[in-house]
Each structure stands twice: as C-alpha cells, then as structure tokens.
Amino acid sequence: MMGVEFDNEEELERVRRKKAEELRQKYEEEQRRALERAQKRVAIKQILTARALERLDNIRVVRPELAEALEGQLILLVQSGRIRPPIDEDLLKQILESVYRQTRKEYRIRF
C-alpha cells in the first residue's frame, strides 16, 4: 500500500475492508446516478418532439449545466400540469430563455 507499513495483520485487514466498502459505496452511487440519468432521458424523450430533443442535445454539447437545468424545468412543468407534451422546438426555446436568465452567471471586470 504505497510504502505504508502496518504493525499487524489485523490492522491491514481492517484497512482493506474499509477500502472495499468505500469502493462498493462508490459503485452503488454511480449505478444510482446512471439509473436516474436513464430515467430522465426516457421522460425527456416522451416530453419533447424530435427537433426539440435534437436542440436539447446540441445545448448539452455546449453547455451541459444549462441542459441539465432545462431538463429539470421541463419535467417540473409537465408534472405540475403547466404545459402539456409534446413540447416543440419553439416552446423549448421560450423555456430555454427563461432557464438561461435564471442560471446565467454575470462576470464583471473592474479596473
């Protein structure tokens, strides 16, 4: 273990068990996140038209954090009944403008 010496086998085994448990927890967390992403993707595919989905995918390439916020807003709007699917590209653009204003970071340079 990278030059670390242990006084006895019990301590070494304790460290191994702890590390194995940490790795197991990390794996489970990654699996949970992957499942959540897949479920979100299925929901988004049901909500958006093909062109709107394509636009969202393009946004994800350039601004992944904006795409995440937009997906969350879309799901919330549909679940609350404020809008009804399918959401076309024009409506997506309107929602995108709103989300962009909420998440935009302004940088000010002062001299």
C-alpha positions as CSV (number, residue, x, y, z in Angstrom):
1,M,0.0,0.0,0.0
2,M,2.3,2.7,-1.3
3,G,5.1,2.3,1.3
4,V,2.8,2.3,4.3
5,E,3.8,-0.4,6.8
6,F,1.2,-1.9,9.2
7,D,2.0,-3.2,12.7
8,N,-0.1,-6.3,12.4
9,E,-2.3,-8.3,10.0
10,E,-5.5,-7.2,11.8
11,E,-4.8,-3.5,11.0
12,L,-4.0,-4.4,7.4
13,E,-7.2,-6.4,7.1
14,R,-9.3,-3.5,8.6
15,V,-7.9,-1.1,6.1
16,R,-8.6,-3.5,3.3
17,R,-12.2,-3.9,4.4
18,K,-12.7,-0.2,4.8
19,K,-11.3,0.4,1.3
20,A,-13.5,-2.3,-0.2
21,E,-16.6,-0.8,1.5
22,E,-15.7,2.7,0.1
23,L,-15.4,1.2,-3.4
24,R,-18.7,-0.6,-3.1
25,Q,-20.5,2.5,-2.0
26,K,-18.9,4.5,-4.8
27,Y,-20.0,1.8,-7.3
28,E,-23.6,1.8,-5.9
29,E,-23.7,5.6,-6.1
30,E,-22.5,5.6,-9.7
31,Q,-25.1,2.9,-10.6
32,R,-27.9,5.0,-8.9
33,R,-26.8,8.1,-10.9
34,A,-26.8,6.2,-14.2
35,L,-30.3,4.9,-13.5
36,E,-31.5,8.4,-12.7
37,R,-30.0,9.7,-15.9
38,A,-31.6,6.9,-17.9
39,Q,-35.0,7.6,-16.4
40,K,-34.7,11.3,-17.0
41,R,-33.7,10.6,-20.6
42,V,-36.8,8.4,-21.1
43,A,-39.0,11.2,-19.6
44,I,-37.4,13.9,-21.8
45,K,-37.9,11.8,-25.0
46,Q,-41.6,11.5,-24.1
47,I,-41.9,15.2,-23.5
48,L,-40.1,16.7,-26.5
49,T,-40.6,16.4,-30.2
50,A,-37.7,15.1,-32.3
51,R,-36.5,18.5,-33.3
52,A,-36.7,19.8,-29.7
53,L,-34.8,16.8,-28.5
54,E,-32.1,17.5,-31.1
55,R,-31.8,21.1,-29.9
56,L,-31.5,20.0,-26.3
57,D,-28.8,17.5,-27.3
58,N,-26.9,20.4,-29.1
59,I,-27.2,22.5,-26.0
60,R,-25.9,19.7,-23.9
61,V,-22.7,19.6,-26.0
62,V,-22.0,23.3,-25.5
63,R,-23.5,23.9,-22.0
64,P,-24.2,20.7,-20.1
65,E,-25.2,22.5,-16.9
66,L,-27.7,24.5,-18.9
67,A,-29.1,21.4,-20.5
68,E,-29.5,19.8,-17.0
69,A,-31.3,22.8,-15.7
70,L,-33.6,22.9,-18.8
71,E,-34.4,19.2,-18.4
72,G,-35.3,19.7,-14.7
73,Q,-37.5,22.6,-15.6
74,L,-39.2,20.7,-18.4
75,I,-40.0,17.8,-16.2
76,L,-41.3,20.1,-13.5
77,L,-43.5,22.0,-15.9
78,V,-45.1,18.8,-17.3
79,Q,-45.5,17.2,-13.9
80,S,-47.2,20.3,-12.5
81,G,-49.5,20.4,-15.5
82,R,-48.4,23.9,-16.5
83,I,-47.6,22.6,-20.0
84,R,-48.6,19.5,-21.9
85,P,-46.4,17.4,-24.1
86,P,-45.3,17.3,-26.8
87,I,-43.1,20.3,-26.4
88,D,-42.0,21.6,-29.8
89,E,-38.8,23.5,-30.6
90,D,-40.4,26.9,-30.4
91,L,-41.7,26.3,-26.9
92,L,-38.4,24.8,-25.9
93,K,-36.7,28.0,-27.0
94,Q,-39.0,30.0,-24.8
95,I,-38.4,27.8,-21.8
96,L,-34.7,27.9,-22.5
97,E,-34.6,31.7,-22.4
98,S,-36.3,31.6,-19.0
99,V,-33.9,29.0,-17.7
100,Y,-30.9,30.8,-19.2
101,R,-31.8,34.0,-17.4
102,Q,-32.1,32.1,-14.1
103,T,-28.8,30.3,-14.4
104,R,-26.7,32.8,-16.2
105,K,-23.6,34.0,-14.5
106,E,-22.6,37.5,-15.0
107,Y,-18.9,38.4,-14.9
108,R,-17.9,42.0,-14.1
109,I,-14.4,43.2,-14.7
110,R,-13.4,46.1,-12.6
111,F,-10.4,48.2,-13.1
